[in-house]
Amino acid sequence: MDFNGSGGGNELHNNQFYPCEESKPLLGEMSAPTALEGNNNAKQGAGPQCRRSLLLPSSSGMRYKLLQEGDIQVCVVKHPRTFLSKILTSKFLRRWEPHHLTLADSSLVSATPTGYMETALSYSCIEDLQLLSWDNAPKYCVQLSIPGGTVLLQAANSYLRDQWFHSLQWKKKIYKYRKVLNNPSRWEVVLKEIRALVDMALTSPLQDESIHQAPLHIISTLLAENTNLSAQDHESIIVAIAPLLENNHPPPDLCEFFCKHCRERPRSMVVIEVFTPVVQRILKHNMDFGKCPRLRLFTQEYILALNELNAGMEVVKKFIHSMHGPTGQCPHPRVLPNLVAVCLAAIYSCYEEFINSRDNSPSLKEIRNGCQQQNERKPPMPLRLLRPEPPTPPPPTTLSSPPPLPLSPPPSIVNSSEIMVELERNNNTANVLRKAPSGGDSEPNLIDCLLVSPALNALSIQLPAQADRVLACFALILKMLSDYDDWRPALASLLQPIPFPKEALAHAKFTKELKYVIQRFAEDPRQEVHSCLLSVRSGKDGWFQLYSPGGVACDDDGELFASMVHILMGSCYKTKKFLLSLAENKLGPCMLLALRGNQTMVEILCLMLEYNIIENKDTQLQIISTLESTQVGLRMYEQLCDRQRELKELQRKGGPTRLTLPSKSTDADLARLLSSGSFGNLENLSLAFTNVTSACAEQLIKLPSLKQLNLWSTQFGDAGLRLLSEHLACLQVLNLCETPVTDAGLLALSSMKSLCSLNMNSTKLTADTYEDLKAKLPNLKEVDVRYTEAW
């Protein structure tokens, strides 16, 4: 094709490829003849020689960003038919126009549709794309061959030219594949085209997210419009697109296709070989399953497919272990929250039928399909799930002779069609339902919203067989997650708000499976783990309440409850607030377990007496009787009496008002000193430069008149500060200079309203904690925060 020839065509004399300049690394030496070669016998004119060459991109490793729009010079040359037309189209009369071109999905469009680009240039009209350059006047051009002529695009340098070339080539090819795959004829041809499309995306020098996503979207559209494919076709397509999925998430329609394959052919080798790296990538990366619910659904179906294999539970365990890694610390911080999100959604789906019957809320399937709007639903109301026609116990005839308890009826199976709901405002069944806590418009507690008929223990929920398998599988995953030490703190934090439906908590099988996870939390000595057993905020129930005697999830005689109390009391929760909560809500179970010889509960009852938690004399006598009924209780009660006598002697008026311990004194030295006489008048105590620790707080809280305490350069820490804040409300001066206290302990000082002077020099105080203390301590006048973050 003789294009853009000058007067006599002498321009094309001895056309051949030549090596590109060093500034053009994409273009290499080419020795093959060009498509334009054919005018080698053209006459050479007298004008200056201008040799023109055709260039092709090489595989030198250069990478480009996919262009969507840009500024470039445009020239359109019609094919010369006569001698006059050759003169008019010669390079001396050639006119270039600046245009801002946009690479749309189907055509090349100018922002100013005038001149050469008055009409859009469709990709289907482009017959060929080539790179061009001139020897004597370097102009970096891309040649677009169109019917009847040529379009030249001139860039400012070789890199921009190559970027335009590869972007146009990509847009042209992806447009062709979209048209071909939207109208499939034979699946053999379609599969061949899919492989070619995948190869094109993998070998393209363009680096852009859409380079791999565009082919996946084309294939997902193809699959969505052709749902009658055979299983063999499914596997062939999945294997063909597998290379694209190594570094890209599948689009939503493709996720539906993968879910269908997992459900229909869970034992297919494609599930293990192709889907495993895809799911691992989904879990390891920062995913928002709220925006991408089908990715979560695909992950869920993949795990269920693993569970269907031989020794399915072991396969699931191996998968979870592979996600964690062989080391003690998982290198991927997003794996755990993503796995927990998948488990929560799967467990919710098991009880979806019951939940929809309970509150008429849209199902997960309806939410995904968008077939029902939220405003078409009834407004939510506080409901109770009851067994049909619960028996009402007869009223007692006398106070001295209560009637015998009614026999429990046989276990009843509650199906979704048999669920009865009763509104909170129904006052006629007050003897059947527990009343919601008062407090204005506050929500009822979680336990109050659960099944609360007299025959609670006989009530069960029957799940379909498939839902039962799903529940067992994902409950097992939660168990496995709790076995990893590095994952347990984050897992406890995620489960602390109890993110399960009420129906799940009323299901004995589920709470029994989850009990293992709660036990792991209760056995962990780290405060960040076992503190999550308590509720998120006051007025809400936590795992501690659910698994305590009388709670809906308690299926033992209080062993787990005792373990939870033991670990909480062993950390920073040996406080009046915690003991008051036990005395108000769980005094009966504590006394029952103490009566059976549980040492933790015996210690709890002794502390209640020691801290004067119980004010009622009859209750105090009952506690004493309970303690005296066992050997361990009797021994600890006698020790309590001895401590009380020593405490009365210590707090008796008299003794010094100021006391300074020698340097290097220990906790034992302080305890020995305070047990030697009366210190009821002690107001100023200096422990500066001693070796005392937080353990000495047990002795300090016995000093009723203490107002000034100097702990400069000691090992007194956060645990001691918490105990002081509970008992020494009259403390006015506190020196914590050069102590290992942190924000966790310093925040507890906010309850000591009498503090006037506080020295936190050279501690780990932060600016936020300092501002919080200033706001909550109105009498604070002297503060030293030098050499801290707040300074």
C-alpha positions in Angstrom: 0.0 0.0 0.0 1.5 3.3 -1.1 0.5 5.8 1.5 1.4 9.4 1.9 3.8 9.4 -1.1 5.2 12.7 -2.2 5.2 14.0 -5.8 6.7 11.0 -7.6 6.7 8.5 -4.8 10.5 8.8 -4.4 10.1 8.8 -0.7 9.8 5.0 -0.6 13.1 4.2 -2.2 14.9 1.3 -0.4 12.4 1.0 2.5 13.6 -1.3 5.2 13.5 -1.8 8.9 16.1 -0.2 11.0 17.2 -0.4 14.7 15.4 2.1 16.9 17.1 4.7 19.0 18.3 3.9 22.5 15.6 6.2 23.9 13.0 3.8 22.5 13.6 0.6 24.5 10.2 -1.0 23.4 11.3 -1.1 19.7 13.9 -3.6 18.7 15.7 -4.5 15.5 13.5 -6.1 12.9 14.7 -7.9 9.9 11.5 -9.1 8.3 10.1 -7.2 5.3 7.3 -4.7 5.9 3.8 -4.8 4.7 4.4 -1.6 2.9 7.4 -3.0 0.9 6.5 -3.2 -2.7 7.6 0.1 -4.1 11.3 -0.6 -4.1 11.4 0.1 -7.8 10.0 3.6 -7.4 11.9 6.4 -9.1 14.2 8.5 -7.0 13.5 12.2 -7.4 15.8 15.2 -7.0 14.3 16.2 -3.6 15.9 15.4 -0.3 15.8 11.8 0.6 13.4 10.9 3.4 13.5 7.3 4.4 10.3 6.1 6.3 10.3 2.8 8.3 7.7 0.7 10.0 8.4 -0.3 13.7 7.0 -3.1 15.8 7.0 -3.2 19.7 9.5 -5.6 21.2 9.2 -7.5 24.5 11.9 -5.5 26.3 9.9 -5.5 29.6 8.5 -1.9 29.4 5.2 -1.5 31.1 2.5 1.1 30.4 -0.6 2.4 32.1 -3.8 1.9 30.0 -4.8 5.2 28.4 -8.4 6.3 28.7 -7.9 9.7 27.2 -5.1 12.1 26.2 -3.9 14.9 23.9 -2.4 14.0 20.5 -1.8 15.3 17.0 -4.1 13.7 14.3 -3.7 13.5 10.6 -6.0 11.6 8.2 -4.6 10.7 4.7 -6.8 9.3 2.0 -5.3 6.8 -0.4 -4.0 8.6 -3.5 -5.7 7.5 -6.7 -4.4 10.1 -9.2 -1.3 12.2 -9.7 -3.1 15.3 -8.4 -4.3 13.5 -5.3 -0.7 12.4 -4.6 0.4 16.0 -4.7 -2.4 17.1 -2.4 -1.6 14.4 0.1 2.1 14.9 0.1 3.8 15.6 3.4 4.5 19.2 2.4 0.8 19.9 2.3 -0.1 17.7 5.2 -2.1 19.3 8.0 -2.0 18.2 11.6 -4.9 18.8 14.1 -4.6 18.8 17.9 -7.3 16.7 19.5 -8.2 15.4 23.0 -9.1 11.8 22.2 -11.0 9.4 24.5 -10.6 5.7 24.1 -14.2 4.6 24.6 -15.4 1.0 24.7 -16.3 0.8 21.1 -14.7 3.8 19.3 -12.1 6.6 19.4 -13.9 9.9 20.1 -12.6 13.4 20.1 -13.7 16.0 22.7 -13.9 18.5 19.8 -15.7 16.6 17.0 -14.4 18.7 14.1 -12.0 18.3 11.3 -10.5 14.9 10.9 -12.3 13.6 14.0 -15.8 15.0 13.2 -17.1 11.5 13.5 -16.0 8.8 16.0 -13.6 6.2 14.7 -15.0 2.7 15.5 -12.5 0.0 16.5 -14.2 -2.3 14.0 -13.1 0.0 11.1 -9.4 -0.2 12.1 -7.8 -2.8 9.9 -4.3 -2.6 11.4 -2.1 -0.7 13.9 1.6 0.0 13.3 4.3 2.2 14.6 6.1 4.6 12.3 9.0 7.0 12.4 11.0 9.2 9.9 14.7 9.5 9.6 15.2 13.1 8.8 12.3 14.5 10.8 11.5 12.2 13.8 7.9 12.2 14.5 6.6 9.5 16.8 3.5 8.2 15.0 1.0 5.4 15.3 -0.6 4.4 12.0 -4.2 3.2 12.0 -5.2 1.6 8.6 -8.8 2.2 7.8 -10.8 1.5 4.6 -9.8 4.1 2.0 -7.1 5.8 4.0 -4.8 6.1 7.0 -5.1 7.9 10.4 -1.8 9.1 11.9 -1.5 9.8 15.6 1.6 11.8 16.5 2.9 11.7 20.1 5.5 13.9 21.8 8.0 11.0 22.4 8.5 7.3 21.9 7.1 6.3 25.3 3.8 8.1 24.7 3.6 6.7 21.2 4.0 3.2 22.5 1.5 3.8 25.2 -1.1 4.9 22.6 -0.2 2.0 20.4 -0.7 -0.7 23.1 -3.9 1.0 24.5 -5.5 1.2 21.1 -4.5 -2.4 20.4 -6.0 -3.5 23.7 -9.3 -1.6 23.1 -9.6 -3.0 19.6 -9.0 -6.6 20.7 -11.2 -6.5 23.7 -14.0 -5.0 21.6 -13.6 -7.9 19.1 -13.7 -10.5 21.9 -16.8 -8.9 23.5 -18.7 -9.1 20.2 -17.6 -12.7 19.5 -18.4 -14.0 22.9 -21.7 -12.2 23.2 -23.0 -14.3 20.2 -21.5 -17.8 20.7 -22.1 -20.3 18.0 -20.1 -23.4 18.9 -18.7 -24.0 22.4 -15.5 -25.4 20.9 -14.9 -22.0 19.2 -15.9 -20.1 22.3 -13.5 -22.1 24.5 -10.7 -21.4 22.0 -11.5 -17.6 22.0 -11.6 -17.6 25.9 -8.1 -19.1 25.9 -6.9 -16.5 23.4 -8.5 -13.7 25.5 -6.7 -14.9 28.6 -3.4 -15.2 26.8 -3.8 -11.7 25.5 -4.5 -10.3 29.0 -1.5 -12.1 30.5 1.0 -11.0 27.8 -0.1 -7.4 27.5 2.5 -4.8 28.5 -0.2 -2.7 30.0 -0.5 -2.5 33.7 -3.9 -1.7 34.9 -6.6 -3.4 37.0 -9.0 -3.4 34.0 -6.6 -5.4 31.9 -7.5 -8.6 33.9 -10.9 -7.5 35.0 -12.3 -6.8 31.5 -11.8 -10.4 30.3 -13.3 -11.7 33.5 -16.4 -9.5 33.1 -16.8 -10.6 29.4 -16.6 -14.3 30.5 -19.0 -13.8 33.5 -21.5 -12.1 31.1 -21.2 -15.1 28.8 -21.8 -17.5 31.6 -24.8 -15.6 33.0 -26.5 -15.6 29.6 -25.8 -19.3 29.0 -26.9 -21.3 32.0 -27.5 -24.6 30.3 -23.8 -25.6 30.1 -22.7 -29.1 31.0 -20.4 -29.9 33.9 -17.6 -30.5 31.5 -18.0 -27.1 30.0 -18.0 -25.6 33.4 -14.6 -27.2 34.3 -13.1 -26.3 30.9 -14.0 -22.6 31.3 -12.8 -22.5 34.9 -9.4 -24.1 33.9 -9.1 -21.7 31.0 -9.6 -18.5 33.2 -7.6 -19.8 36.1 -4.4 -17.8 35.3 -6.4 -14.6 35.4 -7.6 -15.4 38.9 -4.2 -15.7 40.5 -4.0 -12.0 41.0 -7.6 -10.8 40.6 -10.9 -11.3 42.4 -13.7 -12.8 40.4 -16.6 -10.4 39.5 -20.0 -11.0 41.1 -21.5 -13.0 38.2 -18.4 -15.2 38.0 -18.7 -15.8 41.8 -22.3 -17.1 41.2 -20.9 -19.5 38.6 -18.2 -20.7 41.0 -20.8 -21.2 43.8 -22.9 -23.3 41.5 -20.0 -25.5 40.6 -19.1 -25.9 44.3 -22.6 -26.9 45.1 -23.1 -29.3 42.2 -19.6 -30.8 42.0 -17.9 -30.4 45.4 -15.6 -33.4 44.8 -14.3 -32.0 41.5 -10.5 -31.5 41.4 -11.2 -27.9 40.1 -12.3 -27.0 43.5 -9.0 -27.9 45.1 -6.6 -26.9 42.3 -8.2 -23.8 40.9 -10.5 -22.4 43.7 -8.0 -22.8 46.6 -5.6 -20.0 45.5 -8.5 -17.8 44.6 -10.1 -18.1 48.1 -6.8 -17.7 49.8 -6.3 -14.4 47.9 -9.8 -13.2 48.9 -9.1 -14.0 52.6 -5.6 -12.5 52.7 -6.5 -9.2 51.1 -8.5 -6.3 52.6 -12.0 -7.2 51.5 -15.2 -5.5 52.5 -17.8 -8.3 52.3 -20.5 -5.8 52.8 -19.7 -4.3 49.4 -18.8 -7.7 47.8 -21.3 -10.2 49.3 -20.8 -12.7 46.5 -17.2 -13.0 47.3 -18.1 -14.0 50.8 -20.8 -16.4 49.5 -18.2 -18.0 47.2 -15.8 -18.4 50.1 -18.6 -20.0 52.1 -19.5 -22.4 49.3 -15.9 -23.4 48.8 -15.4 -24.3 52.5 -18.6 -26.4 52.3 -17.3 -28.1 49.2 -14.1 -29.0 51.1 -16.3 -30.4 53.9 -18.0 -32.7 51.4 -14.7 -34.5 50.6 -13.6 -37.7 52.3 -12.4 -36.8 55.8 -13.9 -33.3 55.1 -13.3 -31.9 58.6 -9.6 -32.7 58.3 -9.4 -31.0 54.9 -11.1 -27.9 56.4 -8.5 -28.0 59.2 -5.7 -28.2 56.8 -7.1 -25.2 54.8 -7.4 -23.1 58.0 -3.8 -24.0 59.0 -2.6 -23.1 55.5 -4.3 -19.7 55.9 -2.6 -19.1 59.3 0.9 -20.3 58.2 3.5 -22.5 59.9 4.8 -19.8 62.2 3.3 -18.7 65.5 2.3 -15.4 64.1 0.0 -15.2 61.0 1.6 -12.8 58.5 -1.8 -11.8 57.0 -3.8 -9.6 59.4 -7.0 -9.7 57.2 -7.4 -13.5 57.3 -9.0 -13.7 60.7 -11.7 -11.0 60.4 -12.6 -12.3 56.9 -12.9 -15.9 58.1 -15.0 -14.7 61.0 -17.3 -12.7 58.7 -17.8 -15.8 56.5 -18.6 -17.9 59.6 -21.1 -15.4 61.0 -22.9 -15.1 57.7 -23.1 -18.9 57.3 -24.4 -19.5 60.8 -27.0 -16.8 60.3 -28.2 -18.5 57.1 -28.8 -21.7 59.1 -31.5 -19.9 61.1 -32.8 -17.7 58.4 -36.1 -19.4 58.1 -36.8 -18.9 61.8 -35.6 -15.3 61.8 -37.8 -14.4 58.8 -40.8 -16.0 60.6 -40.0 -14.2 63.7 -39.7 -10.6 62.5 -40.8 -10.7 58.8 -37.4 -9.4 57.7 -36.1 -9.9 54.2 -34.0 -13.0 53.7 -30.4 -13.0 52.6 -31.5 -14.2 49.2 -34.0 -11.4 48.9 -31.3 -8.9 49.9 -28.9 -10.2 47.4 -31.4 -10.2 44.6 -33.0 -6.9 45.6 -36.5 -8.2 45.0 -38.1 -6.7 48.1 -37.6 -3.2 49.5 -37.1 -2.5 53.1 -40.1 -0.2 53.3 -42.4 -3.0 52.4 -41.6 -4.7 55.6 -43.4 -4.3 58.9 -41.5 -2.2 61.5 -39.5 -4.2 63.9 -40.9 -4.8 67.4 -39.4 -6.4 70.5 -40.6 -10.0 70.2 -40.4 -13.1 72.2 -40.1 -16.6 70.8 -42.3 -19.0 72.8 -43.1 -22.6 72.8 -46.8 -23.2 71.8 -49.1 -22.9 74.8 -46.6 -22.9 77.6 -48.0 -24.3 80.9 -48.7 -21.8 83.6 -47.8 -23.0 87.1 -50.7 -22.7 89.6 -50.4 -19.9 92.2 -49.1 -21.1 95.6 -51.8 -21.5 98.3 -49.6 -20.6 101.3 -46.2 -19.2 101.8 -45.1 -22.0 104.1 -46.0 -24.9 101.8 -45.2 -24.2 98.2 -46.7 -26.5 95.7 -44.6 -29.1 94.0 -42.9 -28.1 90.8 -44.7 -29.3 87.7 -43.1 -32.0 85.7 -41.3 -30.8 82.6 -43.1 -31.8 79.4 -41.3 -33.9 76.8 -38.9 -32.0 74.5 -40.8 -30.1 71.9 -39.6 -29.4 68.4 -40.2 -25.9 67.2 -40.5 -25.5 63.4 -40.8 -22.2 61.7 -44.5 -22.7 61.1 -45.1 -23.3 64.9 -43.3 -20.2 66.2 -45.5 -18.0 68.3 -44.5 -14.4 69.1 -45.7 -12.3 71.9 -45.3 -8.5 72.3 -43.6 -7.0 75.3 -46.7 -5.0 76.1 -48.8 -8.1 76.9 -49.2 -7.9 80.7 -51.3 -11.0 81.0 -48.4 -13.4 80.8 -46.1 -11.7 83.3 -45.9 -14.9 85.3 -44.5 -16.7 82.2 -42.1 -14.0 80.7 -39.4 -12.3 82.5 -39.8 -8.6 82.6 -37.6 -6.3 80.6 -35.3 -4.1 82.6 -36.6 -0.7 83.4 -34.8 2.3 82.0 -36.8 4.3 79.6 -36.5 3.3 76.0 -33.4 1.1 76.5 -33.4 -2.2 74.7 -34.2 -5.4 76.6 -31.3 -7.6 77.5 -30.3 -10.4 75.1 -31.3 -13.1 77.6 -34.7 -11.5 78.1 -35.4 -11.6 74.4 -34.6 -15.4 74.2 -36.9 -18.3 74.9 -38.1 -17.8 78.5 -40.9 -20.2 79.1 -40.8 -22.4 82.2 -39.9 -25.4 80.1 -36.9 -23.6 78.6 -34.6 -26.5 78.9 -37.0 -28.7 77.0 -37.2 -26.4 74.0 -35.1 -27.1 70.9 -34.9 -26.0 67.3 -34.7 -28.5 64.6 -32.6 -27.6 61.6 -32.8 -29.2 58.1 -30.0 -31.7 57.4 -28.1 -29.4 55.1 -28.3 -26.5 57.6 -27.1 -28.8 60.3 -24.0 -29.7 58.3 -23.3 -26.0 57.6 -23.6 -25.2 61.3 -21.2 -28.0 62.3 -18.7 -27.0 59.7 -18.5 -23.3 60.6 -18.7 -23.9 64.3 -15.7 -26.1 63.8 -13.8 -23.3 62.1 -14.6 -21.0 65.0 -13.1 -23.6 67.3 -10.0 -23.9 65.2 -9.6 -20.1 65.1 -9.7 -20.1 68.9 -6.8 -22.6 69.1 -4.3 -20.1 67.6 -2.8 -17.9 70.3 -2.1 -15.0 68.0 -5.6 -15.0 66.7 -7.4 -15.4 70.0 -7.3 -11.7 71.1 -8.8 -10.5 67.9 -11.3 -13.3 67.8 -12.5 -12.5 71.3 -12.9 -8.9 70.4 -15.0 -9.8 67.3 -17.2 -12.1 69.2 -17.6 -9.9 72.3 -20.8 -8.2 71.1 -22.4 -11.7 70.6 -23.0 -11.3 66.8 -25.4 -14.2 66.5 -29.1 -14.3 66.1 -31.3 -15.0 69.1 -32.4 -18.3 67.6 -28.8 -19.6 67.5 -28.3 -18.8 71.1 -31.5 -20.7 71.9 -30.3 -23.7 70.0 -28.7 -26.1 72.4 -26.5 -27.7 69.7 -25.0 -24.4 68.7 -24.3 -23.1 72.2 -22.7 -26.5 73.0 -20.4 -26.2 70.0 -19.5 -22.6 70.9 -18.8 -23.5 74.5 -15.3 -24.7 73.4 -14.5 -21.2 72.1 -15.7 -19.6 75.4 -13.6 -22.0 77.4 -10.5 -21.1 75.4 -11.2 -17.4 76.2 -11.6 -18.3 79.9 -8.3 -20.2 80.0 -6.3 -17.5 78.3 -4.3 -15.5 80.9 -4.2 -12.4 78.8 -6.5 -9.7 79.9 -7.3 -8.6 76.4 -8.8 -12.0 75.8 -10.7 -13.0 78.9 -12.0 -9.4 79.4 -14.1 -10.0 76.3 -16.2 -12.5 78.3 -17.9 -9.5 79.8 -20.5 -7.3 78.0 -19.5 -4.6 75.7 -21.2 -2.0 77.8 -23.4 -1.8 80.9 -27.0 -2.9 80.4 -26.0 -5.5 77.8 -25.4 -9.2 78.4 -22.1 -10.9 77.5 -20.8 -14.4 77.3 -20.3 -14.4 81.0 -24.0 -14.0 81.6 -25.1 -16.5 78.8 -22.9 -19.3 80.2 -23.5 -18.7 83.9 -26.1 -20.8 85.8 -29.5 -19.7 84.8 -28.3 -18.4 81.4 -29.7 -19.8 78.2 -26.4 -21.4 77.1 -25.5 -23.0 80.4 -25.6 -26.8 80.1 -23.4 -27.8 83.0 -23.4 -27.3 86.8 -21.4 -24.1 86.7 -17.9 -25.4 85.8 -17.5 -22.9 83.0 -18.9 -20.1 85.1 -16.4 -20.9 87.8 -13.6 -20.9 85.3 -14.7 -17.5 84.0 -14.9 -16.0 87.5 -11.5 -17.4 88.4 -9.7 -15.9 85.4 -11.5 -12.6 85.8 -10.8 -12.4 89.5 -7.1 -13.3 88.9 -6.6 -10.3 86.7 -7.6 -6.7 87.2 -11.3 -7.5 88.0 -10.9 -8.1 91.7 -12.9 -5.0 92.3 -16.0 -3.9 94.2 -17.8 -3.3 90.9 -17.4 -6.9 89.8 -18.3 -8.3 93.2 -21.4 -6.1 93.4 -22.5 -7.5 90.0 -22.0 -11.0 91.2 -23.9 -10.3 94.4 -26.8 -8.7 92.6 -27.2 -11.3 89.8 -25.3 -14.5 90.6 -25.2 -14.8 94.4 -27.3 -18.0 94.3 -25.1 -19.9 91.8 -22.0 -18.7 93.7 -23.3 -20.0 97.0 -24.4 -23.3 95.4 -20.9 -23.9 93.9 -19.2 -22.9 97.1 -21.4 -25.4 98.9 -20.1 -28.0 96.5 -16.5 -27.1 97.4 -15.5 -24.9 94.5 -12.5 -22.9 95.8 -13.0 -19.9 93.5 -16.6 -19.4 94.7 -15.5 -19.8 98.3 -12.9 -17.0 97.7 -15.7 -14.9 96.1 -18.0 -15.2 99.1 -15.1 -14.3 101.5 -14.3 -11.2 99.5 -17.9 -10.2 99.5 -17.8 -10.3 103.3 -14.4 -8.6 103.5 -15.4 -5.7 101.3 -18.8 -5.3 102.9 -20.5 -6.0 99.6 -23.5 -7.7 101.3 -25.5 -5.3 103.6 -28.3 -7.6 104.5 -27.6 -9.4 107.8 -29.6 -12.5 106.9 -27.7 -12.9 103.6 -24.4 -12.4 105.5 -25.3 -15.2 107.9 -26.4 -17.4 105.0 -23.0 -16.9 103.3 -21.2 -17.6 106.6 -23.2 -20.8 107.0 -22.3 -21.8 103.4 -18.6 -21.2 104.1 -18.7 -23.2 107.3 -20.3 -26.2 105.5 -17.1 -27.3 103.7 -13.5 -27.7 104.9 -12.0 -25.3 102.4 -14.7 -22.7 103.2 -14.3 -23.0 106.9 -10.5 -22.6 106.6 -10.8 -19.5 104.4 -13.5 -18.0 106.6 -11.2 -18.4 109.7 -8.4 -16.7 107.8 -10.9 -13.9 106.9 -11.8 -13.5 110.6 -8.1 -13.3 111.4 -7.5 -10.6 108.8 -10.5 -8.7 110.0 -9.1 -8.7 113.6 -5.8 -7.5 112.3 -7.5 -4.9 110.2 -9.4 -3.5 113.2 -6.1 -3.4 115.1 -4.4 -1.6 112.2 -7.2 0.9 111.7 -7.4 1.7 115.4 -6.8 5.3 116.1 -3.2 6.0 117.0 0.2 5.6 115.6 2.2 8.0 113.4 0.8 10.4 110.9 3.9 10.3 108.6 5.9 7.2 107.7 8.9 6.7 105.3 10.1 3.2 104.4 13.9 2.7 103.9 15.1 2.3 100.4 15.2 -1.3 99.0 12.2 -2.2 101.2 10.0 -4.9 99.7 6.3 -5.8 99.8 6.9 -8.2 102.6 8.6 -5.5 104.6 5.7 -3.2 104.2 3.2 -5.9 105.2 5.3 -6.8 108.3 5.5 -3.2 109.3 1.8 -2.5 109.0 1.0 -5.6 111.0 3.1 -4.5 114.0 0.8 -1.9 115.4 -2.0 0.7 114.9 -1.8 3.0 111.9 -5.3 4.6 112.0 -3.8 8.1 112.0 -1.3 7.6 109.1 -1.9 10.3 106.5 1.5 10.5 104.7 3.3 7.4 103.5 6.5 7.5 101.4 7.6 4.4 99.6 10.0 6.3 97.3 13.0 4.3 95.9 11.9 1.1 97.4 11.3 -2.2 95.7 7.5 -2.4 96.3 5.2 -3.6 93.5 1.5 -3.5 92.8 1.1 -6.3 95.3 1.5 -3.8 98.2 -1.8 -2.2 97.2 -3.5 -5.0 99.2 -1.9 -3.4 102.3 -2.3 0.2 101.3 -6.1 0.0 100.9 -6.3 -0.9 104.6 -5.1 2.6 105.7 -8.4 4.6 106.1 -6.8 8.0 106.8 -4.1 7.9 104.0 -4.1 11.2 102.0 -0.6 11.4 100.6 1.3 8.6 98.9 4.7 8.7 97.4 5.6 5.9 95.0 8.6 7.6 93.2 10.9 5.2 91.4 9.1 2.0 92.5 7.7 -1.0 90.5 4.1 0.0 91.3 2.1 -0.7 88.1 -1.4 -0.5 86.6 -3.0 -3.3 88.7 -2.1 -1.5 91.9 -3.5 1.7 90.6 -6.9 0.1 89.8 -7.1 -1.3 93.4 -6.2 2.1 94.9 -8.8 3.8 92.9 -11.5 1.5 94.2 -10.7 1.9 97.9 -8.7 5.1 98.6 -11.3 7.7 97.5 -9.9 10.2 100.0 -6.3 10.3 98.6 -5.2 13.8 97.8 -1.6 13.6 96.7 -0.1 10.9 94.6 3.5 10.7 93.2 4.0 8.2 90.4 7.2 9.6 89.0 9.4 7.0 87.2 6.9 4.2 87.7 5.9 1.7 85.0 2.3 2.8 84.9 0.6 3.2 81.6 -2.7 4.7 80.3 -4.5 1.5 81.3 -3.9 2.2 85.0 -3.8 6.0 84.9 -7.4 6.1 83.5 -8.6 4.4 86.7 -7.5 7.5 88.7 -10.5 9.4 87.2 -12.7 8.0 90.0 -10.4 9.6 92.7 -12.2 12.9 92.8 -10.2 14.2 95.8 -6.9 14.2 94.1 -5.3 17.7 94.2 -1.7 16.9 93.2 -0.6 14.2 90.7 3.0 13.6 89.6 3.3 11.5 86.4 6.8 12.6 85.4 8.7 10.1 83.3 5.8 7.7 82.9 4.1 6.3 79.7 1.3 8.9 79.9 -0.2 9.9 76.6 -1.8 13.2 75.7 -5.3 11.8 75.3 -5.2 10.2 78.8 -3.9 13.5 80.3 -6.8 15.4 78.8 -9.2 12.8 80.0 -7.9 13.1 83.6 -8.0 16.8 83.6 -11.6 16.7 82.5 -12.6 14.2 85.2 -10.6 15.4 88.2 -12.1 18.8 89.1 -9.9 19.4 92.2 -6.6 18.7 90.4 -4.4 21.7 90.7 -0.8 20.5 90.6 0.3 18.2 87.8 3.7 17.1 86.6 3.8 15.5 83.1 7.4 16.3 82.2 9.2 13.7 80.0 6.0 12.2 78.8 4.1 12.3 75.6 1.7 14.9 77.1 4.6 17.3 78.0 
